[in-house]
Amino acid sequence: MPNPTDSPPLTGRRAQAARNDAVILDAARAVFLDDPKAPIAAVAERAGVGISALYRRYAGKEDLLRKLCHDGLRRFVAAAEEAAADPDPWRAFAGFLERVVDADVHSLTVRLAGTFAPTEEMGRDAVRANELVAALVERARDAGRLRPDVVTQDVGLLLEGCAAVRVPDPERTRQLRRRHLAVLLAGLAVTEPSLPGPPPAPGEFDWRWRRPE
């Protein structure tokens, strides 16, 4: 039975506009994963729409990049919020990582860092994301399931490593990433020996988001 609070389905022109927007965003994701410097015209060509249709939705390439990254950030937050509701600390932590890896959020995040100016709303969502991940890490550590020398910033590096695994077949990519994540999770659950070197510091990778002068 549908939830009475659900929004009614889109019809007519609104439905078509939503479908067109989804096609454009899918095309933009594929284009900019291959080449973040690609022109916006390449997105229109891949989406099979006129450049005017694209500009009706986005003022320019930077707006499109910002939309792609913010959508990914929202998916990240949603996955972390879902995990926070799991009463089992390790299952919550591992399940969160699996959902984010499957959503392929970090591929674009790494590729597009520094290519646009984030909005204040994105900044707030980024803070929320960090708080949620920190809580998942702390819960898993306190439960004795996560090695004590793992920090929140290690999670970002782990996700970047999984995002780097890519082959032409999307399903095989998903399988290989899940396998790589399982290996990493096995290492995170080990308490000895200690990890080498100092852990990543808060903000140590923020330099990627600074736009060149």
Helices and strands as residue ranges (DSSP letters): H 12-34, H 40-47, H 51-57, H 61-84, H 89-103, H 105-112, H 120-142, H 152-163, H 170-188, G 206-209
